[in-house]
Amino acid sequence: MAKIDEIKAHIDWLKELFKILVAMLVADIAGISKLYLDQNINIIFYSGVLLIIVLSLSASITSKKIEKHIKELGDL
């Protein structure tokens, strides 16, 4: 039973991390959109675009880890 609780706790932690990543992604997209609409294309704009890529990859990796742990729960 301890293994199940450990996996559930890890899944919960990953879900919280995923929520934070998605919230940061939404905020970054809003900021980039605002800069684009104001035609204020500068280093902050390009660093925001890079951050979107990094956050998207991080969210994708986190999602895959959650899936893996859920399948692991099914095997127990």
C-alpha positions as a printed Julia matrix, in Angstrom:
76×3 Matrix{Float64}:
  0.0    0.0     0.0
  2.92   2.35    0.63
  3.98   2.2    -3.02
  0.5    3.32   -4.14
  0.55   6.25   -1.72
  4.01   7.25   -2.91
  2.93   7.22   -6.56
 -0.25   9.17   -5.77
  1.76  11.8    -3.91
  4.15  12.12   -6.85
  1.24  12.46   -9.28
 -0.3   15.18   -7.1
  2.99  17.07   -7.03
  3.34  16.78  -10.81
 -0.25  18.0   -11.28
  0.5   21.11   -9.22
  3.65  21.72  -11.24
  1.64  21.32  -14.45
 -0.92  23.89  -13.26
  1.85  26.39  -12.51
  3.47  25.82  -15.91
  0.16  26.33  -17.73
 -0.59  29.51  -15.75
  2.85  30.89  -16.59
  2.35  29.95  -20.24
 -1.0   31.77  -20.41
  0.46  34.87  -18.76
  3.45  34.85  -21.11
  1.21  34.53  -24.17
 -0.87  37.45  -22.95
  2.25  39.55  -22.44
  3.65  38.66  -25.85
  0.31  39.45  -27.47
  0.21  42.85  -25.76
  3.75  43.66  -26.92
  2.89  42.58  -30.46
 -0.31  44.63  -30.59
  1.56  47.68  -29.27
  4.21  47.05  -31.95
  6.83  46.99  -29.22
  9.03  44.27  -30.67
 12.26  44.23  -28.66
 14.41  41.86  -26.64
 11.62  41.3   -24.11
  9.33  40.13  -26.91
 11.87  37.64  -28.23
 12.76  36.38  -24.77
  9.03  35.86  -24.17
  8.77  33.82  -27.37
 11.7   31.71  -26.19
 10.02  31.3   -22.81
  6.85  30.06  -24.53
  8.87  27.32  -26.19
 10.56  26.33  -22.93
  7.31  26.33  -20.96
  5.53  24.31  -23.64
  8.24  21.67  -23.62
  8.25  21.57  -19.83
  4.47  21.16  -19.7
  4.64  18.4   -22.29
  7.33  16.51  -20.37
  5.38  16.91  -17.13
  2.25  15.58  -18.8
  4.12  12.52  -20.06
  5.46  11.85  -16.55
  1.93  12.07  -15.13
  0.72   9.57  -17.74
  3.58   7.22  -16.91
  2.78   7.28  -13.21
 -0.94   6.77  -13.83
 -0.15   3.68  -15.93
  2.17   2.53  -13.16
 -0.73   2.85  -10.7
 -2.87   0.71  -12.98
 -0.24  -2.03  -12.92
 -0.34  -2.21   -9.12
